[in-house]
Amino acid sequence: MKKIINYYYVFLELFILFMLCLEKNQFYFKGFLYHLFMIMVLLLSLFITYKFNNTMKFKKTFYILLPIDALVISNPYLYILLIISIIEMLVLNYKSKFICIVFGMVALICILFFPIVVLLSFMRMELISEDGNRLRSMAYDEEHYKCGKYEIFSYSGGAMDHMHYAVIEPNIVIKIGNALDIGYDNQVGYTLEDYNKILHDKKCKKVR
């Protein structure tokens, strides 16, 4: 078991890659059990890094991959996991006075702003976990409808972007009351014609 744990950073990168693949394929996660699982992952990571720091391998590779992960990750739990991991690794592996002073100041700033960061992270998490498809964050409320098993909306990526249309078919993978809800969104329409066809053929009501 200890030999396996020595490659923890490899497993962590694979876990991050796995979560990124799920997000790319429009999977969403909701419910108490999901949040509990991710909190347990955070605590377990903190313990493993502290307990096996001297024997773990591929630390330098993990340092290099951190900026890449930070750019592409949208899950707040993974952001917090990376922040905790990098601070813990630096404190455990670089104990000179200068490094300790610098990271002591950084840690103090993090502690002061941590409640705000956590609040914003969980607000962002609710947006992500409730929506599933990331396009919904750009949807226009006045053109966002629920039509039977479909959900349709128009969206734009910004002032310089033109109008886009989406027809989404939600799919449930696991549903355990309010405790756990895992599913994914299948986009079956991309054009104004697709949008109008569903809007006119189905009984629709505005989502918001």
Secondary structure, 3 states (H helix, E strand, C coil): CHHHHCCHHHHHHHHHHHHHHHHHCCEEEECHHHHHHHHHHHHHHHHHHHHCCCCCCCHHHHHHHHHHHHHHCCCHHHHHHHHHHHHHHHHHHCCCHHHHHHHHHHHHHHHHHHHHHHHHHHHHHHHHHHHCCHHHHHECHHHCEEECCEEEEEECCCCCCCCEEEEEEEEEEEEECCCEEEEEEEEEECCHHHHHHHHHHCCEEECC
